Amino acid sequence: MSGLRIHLLPENVANLIAAGEVVERPASVVKELIENALDAGATQIEIAAENAGFSYIRVTDDGHGMLPEDARLAFSRHATSKISGAEDLERIKTLGFRGEALPSIASVSRLELTTRPDGKSAGFRLRIEGGTSKFQGEIGCSIGTSLIIKDLFFNTPARRKFMKSRSTEQSHLTQIVELAAAANCPVRFRLILDKREILNCPKTQDLEERLVALYGKSLPQQLYSVEREAGNIWIRGLIGGLHRTRPNRQGMRFFINHRPVEHRGVAHAVLQAYRTLIPEGRFPFCFLFLSVPEDKVDVNVHPAKREVRFQDEHAIHNLVQTAVKHTLRESGLSSGSVLEQPGSGFDPVFRPVPEARYTQPLSLNWSGERVKETCHTYLENNNPVSGIPDEGEEITEVRVVGQVGKTYIAAQDAEGFFLIDQHAAHERILYDLLCQWPERLPRQMLLLPMTFEVAPSRSSLLDQLLDFFNKLGLEISPLGGNTYIIQTQPELFEKGNLAAMIIEVLEQVAENGCLPEPAELHDLTLKTMACHAAVKSGERLQPEAMLGLINRLKKHNCMPTCPHGRPYIFRLTWKELDKIFKRT
């Protein structure tokens, strides 16, 4: 190190480095400008963007506005109106505070600021290009502030090269606006993308009303209020039921002191509350707001302010888990609450079926070990090995005994006893049938076309996939805004919610960050379609339906796992049962 000389970086280079931390993508710019508008007391914020924000971004608010001298100073690094001394860092009350956003944005774009404070007859305009001031002067304008960002990353082409696709970046941008709108119900938000209005949320004091305005029918049909207090910390918000879960965490949103954040501990607390109530790998819907004293939470742990740290993580975890559990129990969603209520109409765990009436010659020669063997063989050879004997082998009689927990079909034959997961088994049957149509799936017209809404951040992605869905028998057309209409469905889609299936595919694709390869996308969609069309866990089945399911498993020579690789059949021979009960 002795041969190296230390020198100060030029200001423009320092700003470019800061921009690399703060301005990750166009959505980052929108986030910073919205936070500034909210801190300025805005009650109306309008965002417009073109080309996913790379060509043009405008954020206009009706907040306090700035004097000319303050506007000029705002583009100096570490200049801020939100903190004065080190002690303010212990109790940050504003969304922005670092004083890096505006100079960082200005250093990688062509920026124009127009602002006017209340009580002034004229406003002030300032233009900056790549961090260099180009123009400043008085102008007539409304009270508040408007920032226009053009040609983002024009002077850092390497950064632009690493951006995702236009639809992905547009989705990120829209999601930032959605979260800001959800966190600030009393503020009106309007979003325009490529001259098309995506969001228009009027002011409200009601969280559910705001979420309906944001997400429409893509919300769970029933939402349940969460509210709890522990000392000087409280939690409130909304959670969804058990049947509209999602394949990822995109429906789990957390806000600390009205700041949208990611927090593993809070997410873990919610998942613990839902544990045993929803399938593994599925995630609930929730919008939860935590109010924590400013000196008990550190929001200064991430350059983009996405993460926070609590002084007492354990207390926060307990409060969240207890609050969500209480709501689930009080709403009758927790299985424990049903068992505790006499006369609640709780369905018996085991419902026998008279065996003499429901018999069918059939062979299902699988055991727990056999399932493992056949799965291993399938993965090794990429060939389905069903474990079902050939036609020439002896056929044994299968009797349906009953339904266990409205989830498993119990049956027996001369060799032993077996259980079948009704949902996973039906899912396998439908998936195999769908895979037999490699090109276009046969379709049927809906008697009543179905309209549905997607989240604004998913509309551009759905527009990209309309032709793809059409090949799968789903004729979908946009109706304007975020509303679409379904006119046909695949013939093999026997039951299930088409809109929920489409939304789940969009969520899975969005989680990847880019469009999968065509074959991967096709397979993912068929799996999702089969899952949504299959009989559900918890659904009561008549004996004829149970026999029908078993018959279809044999007819289609299905391998003994669902499309996601989970076994759906388990068998015990009479000898194994006798051994368990020590009869031998």
N, C-alpha and C positions, 0 to 999 in steps of 0.2 A: 504493500500500500504506500510505501514511502515515496515511490516515484510518481504517484498520481497527484494531480493538482485539484483542489476543491474550487468550484466556482458556482455562482448563482445562475439558475436557469433564467432565460429571458421570460418576461411575463406571458407572452403568447404561448410559449411551450408549456409553462406551468398551467396555463388555462386548459390547454389541450389534454394534459395529463389528468387534471381535475374532471374534465369533460368525459374522459374514459371511465371514471368511476360513477359519475352522476347521470350522464346521458348515454344509457346503454342502447336505446332504440327510440323511435318516435313516441312510444307510449310513455317513456321516462320524461320526455319534455312535457307532455300533456299532464302527467301527474304533478310535476313541480309547479306548473302554472295554475292548475286547479287549487293546489294547496295555498299558493300565494293569494289567490282570489278569496278563498274561504277565510284566511287569516285577515284579509282586508275588510271583512264583514259583508261580503257579497250575499245577496238574496236571489240573484239570477246569474247563471253562468251558461254561456253558449260556446260550444266547441265545434269547429269545422275543420275538416282535413281532406286532403286529396292525395291519391296515390299512397295510401296507408300512412300519410304524414310525412313522407320523404320530400314531396314537392311543396306541400303547403300545410300549415297548421295555424289556426286562429283561435285564441281563447279570449273572450270578452266578458267582463263582469261589471256589476253596478256597485262595486265596493267604494272604499274611501278615496281612491285615487292618490296621486303623488304630486308634490310641488316639483318644479323643474330641477332644483338642486338635489332633491332626493332621488329623482329619476336617474340623473347622471351618476350619482354615487352608488346606486343599486347595482351597477355593472362593474364595480370594483370588487375584487375577491375579498371575502370575509366581511362584506358590508351587509348589515342587517338591522332591521328595526325591532327585532323580536327578543334579543337578549342584550344586556348591557355589561354584565360582569360574570365572573366564574360562578358566583352563587346561583345565577339564573339557570345554569346547567343542571342544578339539582332538582329543579321543579319546572320543567319545560311545559308550557301551556299551549303553545302554538304548533301547527303542523310542520312548518318550515322554520329553520333557525340557523342553518350552517352558513348562509351567505355565499354559497358557491353556485347555486342553480343558474341564476341569470348570466353571470359572466361565463359559465361553462357552456350554456346554450348558445350565447352570442359568439363564442369562439369557433363553433362548428356550423354556423348557419349565416343566412342573411336575415337579420332581425329588425323589426320595426315596432316601437313602443309608442302608444298614444295614451295619454292619461290626463285626467282633470279631477282635482279634489272639489268637494262641495264648497261653495262660497266664492269660487273663482269663475270669471266670465269667459276665460279662454283656457284651452288645454295646452299640452306640450307634446311634441313629437320628436322622437330620437331614432335614427337609423344607424345600425352597426353591421359591418360585414367582416366575418372572420375575426372578430375581436377588435376591429378598428372602426372608430366613429366616422360616419360619412355625412350625417346631416343632423341638425337639431334646430328647433324653432317652435314658435307658437302656432296653434291651429284650433279651429272651432271643433268641439267634440262633446259628447255626453259625459256626465259624471261617471267616473269609474276608470277602468284600465282595459286596454285591448293590446294584445301582443300577437304579431304575425311572424311566423317562422317560415322562411323559404329555403329550399335547397339544402336540407339537413345533410351534414357530412360532405358538403361539396368540396371541402379542402382536406378531407381525410378519407380518400377513396378506399383505403384498406379497411376502415371500419364499416363502410357501406357494403363491402364485399361479403362480410360475415353476417349480414342480416338474413333473416328467414324469408320465406315467400311473402308476397304481398298480402295474401289472405291471412297468414299467420300473424304478421305484424299488425294488420287491421284488427284482428281478434284481440291481440294484447291491448291495443289502444282502446277499443270499445270496453274491454273488461275494466280498465282503469276508471273510465267514466261511470260504469255500472256501480263499482264499489264506492266511489265518491258520492254518488247519488243515494245509495243505500245508507251510507253513514250520515247523511245530512238531509233528512226529510224536509226541514223547513226551507230548503233552497231549491229553486226551480233549475232543472238541468235540461239542456237541449243539445243533441249531438247530430251533426250533419256530416255524412261521409260521401265524397264525390257527388255533392249536391243532392243527396238523398237523405231525408230525415230518418234517422235510426231510432232516436230517443226523444221523447218530449214529456218530461215528468213534472207536473205542476207541484207547487208547494203543498205539503201536507204535514200533519203531526202524527200520522198513523203509519207505523212501519209496514204492516201488512199491505196497506193501500199503496205504499211506495214500491214494495216488491212486486205487486200485481202489475203496476205500471211499467216496471222494468222487465219482468220475465213472463208476464201473461200466463197462459195455460201450461207453460213448461214448469210452473211451480207444482209442488205436491197439492193434491186436492184439499187436504186438511192440514192446517198448521196449528201448532199448540204453543201457547205462551209460556215462556220461562221467565221467572222473576224470583230473585233471592238476594238476601243481604247478609253479610257477615262483618260486623264492625263497620269500618269506613270503606268497605269494598262491596259493590253490588254488581249483579249480573242480570241482564234482561235480554229478551230476543224471542225468536221463533225457531221451532224445530219441526221436522216432518215426521210422518208416521213410518210404519215398517215396510210398506209395500212399494214406495216410490224411492228406493235407494238408487245409488249411482255406482258406476264401475270405478270411479276415482274420487279424489277429495275436492273436486271443483265445486261441489255444492256445500262444502263446509267453509264458512266465512267467519272471521273473527275481527273484532274492532276493539282496540284498547284506547279509551278516551277519544273515541270517534276517529281513530287512526286505523285504517285497514292494515293488518299485520299477519304474518305467518308465525305460528308458535307451536312447536311439537308437543309441549306439555299440555296445552289447552286442547289440542286435537286428540291427544291420547286420553284425556279425561272424558271427552265426549264419546269416543269409541268404547271406553270401558263401561260407560253407562248403557250403551246399546249392545254390549257383549251378550251373547246367547240369544238375542232377539232378532238379529239380522244375520244372513249368511256371511261366512268369512270371505273377504275379498270385496264385499259391498260396503258402501259408505252412506251415512245418512245425510239428509239436508239439514242445515242449520245456519242461522244468522244470529250470532251472539255478540252482545256488547258488554264489555267490562269497564266499569268506572273504578279507577285506582288512583289514590293520591299521587300527585306528580312526583313527590320525593320517594315513592315506593316502586317506581318503574323507571328503567333506563331506556330511553328511546334513541340513544346516541351510540348504538353498537353496530350500525350498518350504514354505509355511505348513502344508500338509497332509502334508508329508514323503513326497511321491510320487516325488520325483526326488533323485538324488544326483550328486555330481561327484567324479571321481577325480583324484588328484594326477598320475598318469601314465596318461592315457587310452589312449595308443598301446600300452602294455604290456598293459593289460586287453584291448584289442581283439585283439591278437595271441594272447594266451593262449586266449581264447574260441574264436576261429576255428580255431586249431591243435587244440584239444581236440576240437571237434565234427568236424573233418575226419578226425582220427585214428580216432574212433569209427566214422564212416561207412566208412572204408577197412577197418578191422579187422573190421567186421561184414559186409563184402562188398557194401555198398550203393553204394559209389563205383564209377563206371564204370571208372575207372583201375585199380582193384584187380582187376577181372575180366580186363582185357586183360593184366595183368602175371602172371597165373597160368596156366601151361601146363596144358592138359588140363582146363580148367575147364568145358568144354561151352559156351563162348561161341558164340552164334549168329552166323553170317556176316552182315555188313552187307547183302549183296545176294544174294538167292536167286532165280535165274532160273526161269521156268516155260516149258516147251516151248510155243512160240507156236502151233504148228500145231493143237494140241488145244483151245485155249481162245480162240475167236473169237466175236464177236457183232456183228451190224450195229448201229451206233450212231453218233451224232454228238456230239462234245463240242468245240465250236469256241471254246474259251477260250484266251486267252494272258494273260501277266502284265499287259499293258496293258489287255486286254479286261476283266480283273477290276476294275481301277481304274475304267474307264469305267462298267461296270455298277453298281458300288457307288455311284459318284457319282450316276448316274441314279436309283438307288433312293432315295437320300437326298433328292434334289431333288424327285422326283415321288411318293415313298412308294408306288411300284409295283415289284414284283419283276420284274427284267429278267434272264432266265436266260442269254442269250447262246446258247441252243440254237436251231438253225435250225428253221424251220417244217416241217411234215410234207411239203410239196411239194418241199422242197429235196433235193439229192442226199445220200444217206446213205453215209458212208464206214465201212470196217470197222475196228473197234477190237480190238486184241490186248492181253491182259494179259501183261506181260513178267515181272513178279515183284513182290516186296515189299522195300522198302528200309528197313533198320533196324527192321523190325517196326512201322513207323509209316506209311509212305507206299506207296501202290499205284502202281507204274510201269506205264504202258501206252503204246501207240503206235497211230497210224492212218496213212493215206496222206499226211497233211499234216505230221505231226511227232510229238513225244514230249511226254507230260505226266505230272505227279505229282499224286496226290490224298492229302490228309491223311485217313486213314481215320476217325479219331475225329471231327474237325470236320465231315466230310461226313455221317457217320451222325447226328451231333447235329443238323445242319440238317434232315435227313429227318424225324427223330422230332419235332422242335419244330414243324415245319409240320403234321404229322399231328395233334399234340396241339391245335394252335390251331384245327383244324377243329371242335372240340367246345367252343363258347363257354359252355355251361351245365354240364351234368354229364358227366364222362367215364365211358364204359362200364367196368365193373369185373368182376373175377372173384374168387371165393373162393380163399384160400390153402389148399392141402391141409393144411399145418401152420402154424397161426397163429404169427406171429413176435413174440417179446418183445424189448424193448430198453430201455435206460436213457438218460436225458438228464442233463446236469449239473444239479444242484439249482437253479442260477440261471436255467435255461431251462424248468423244469417249469411255472411259472405262464404263461409265454408260450405253450407248447404247449397248455395247457388252453384258452387263448383261441382257438386256431386249429383246434380239433378239428372244428368244423362246416365250416370252410373246406376242410380236407383231405378231409373226407367227400365234398364236392362234386367233388373231383378223383379220386374212386375209392379213397381211402385211408380205410378205416374203422378208426379208432384209438380205443382205450379205455384209461383209466387203471387200473392194477392196484394202486395204493397206492405211497406214497413217490414215487420218481422213475422208476418202471417202468411201461411201457405195452405194449399188445399190438396188433398189426396183424392184421386179419382178412381184408381184401380189398386188392387192388391194381388199378391201371388196366390194362386189357387191353393197352394199347400199351407198358406197361413190360416189355419183353421180357427184360431181364436187368438186373443191378445190385443194389446193396445199398440196400434201401428205408430202413432205419434211418439209414444214412449220408446219404442224400438228405434225409431229414426234418431231421436235425441240422444239415446245411449251410444249409437254408432258415432255421432258427431263428437260426443264427449271423449270417446276412446281415441278417435283420430286426433282431436285437439291436444290430448295429453301427450301424444308423440311429438308434437311440435311441427310436423310436416306430414304431407300425404304419404301413406305407405305405398309400397309397390302394388300394382293392380291385383296380382294374385293374393297378396296378403290382405288387401282391403276387401276383396271378394270373400275370402275365407272368414275374416273377422265379422263381416256383415251376415253371412249365413249362420254363423254360430249365435250371433245376437238374435237373429230372426227366429231360430229354433228355440232359443231360451224363452223368448217372449210368447211364442205360440204354444209352448208345451203346457201341460197341466201343471198347476202350481203346488208347491209344498203347502200343506194346510188345507187343501181342497178336498172335500168329501167326494169319494168315488163310489158309484154303485157296483155291485158284484160283476155285472156284465161288462162294465168299463174296465175293471181290473183284469178280467179274463181277456178282453180285447187287447189290452196293452201287452200281456204276456204272449198272446198269439202273434202280434206284430213283431215282437222281438225275435221270435223264431222264424217268421216268414222272411224277414229282411236280413237274417243271419248277422245280427249286429254284434260288434265287439263289445265286451262288457264294461266299457267306460263311457262317460258322457263326452261330448266334443272337447271339453276342457281337461280331460284326462282323469276325472274322478270316477272311482268305481260306483256302479249303481246296483250291484247284486252281491249278496253274501249268503253263503250256504253252510249249514252244519249237518253232517250225517247223523243218523240216529245213534250210531256208535259214539260220535263226538259228544252229543248231548248227554248220553248216559254217563260218559266220563266226567263231564262238567258237574253233574249232580251225584257223582260217586256211586252210581248204580252198578258199575263194573269194577 
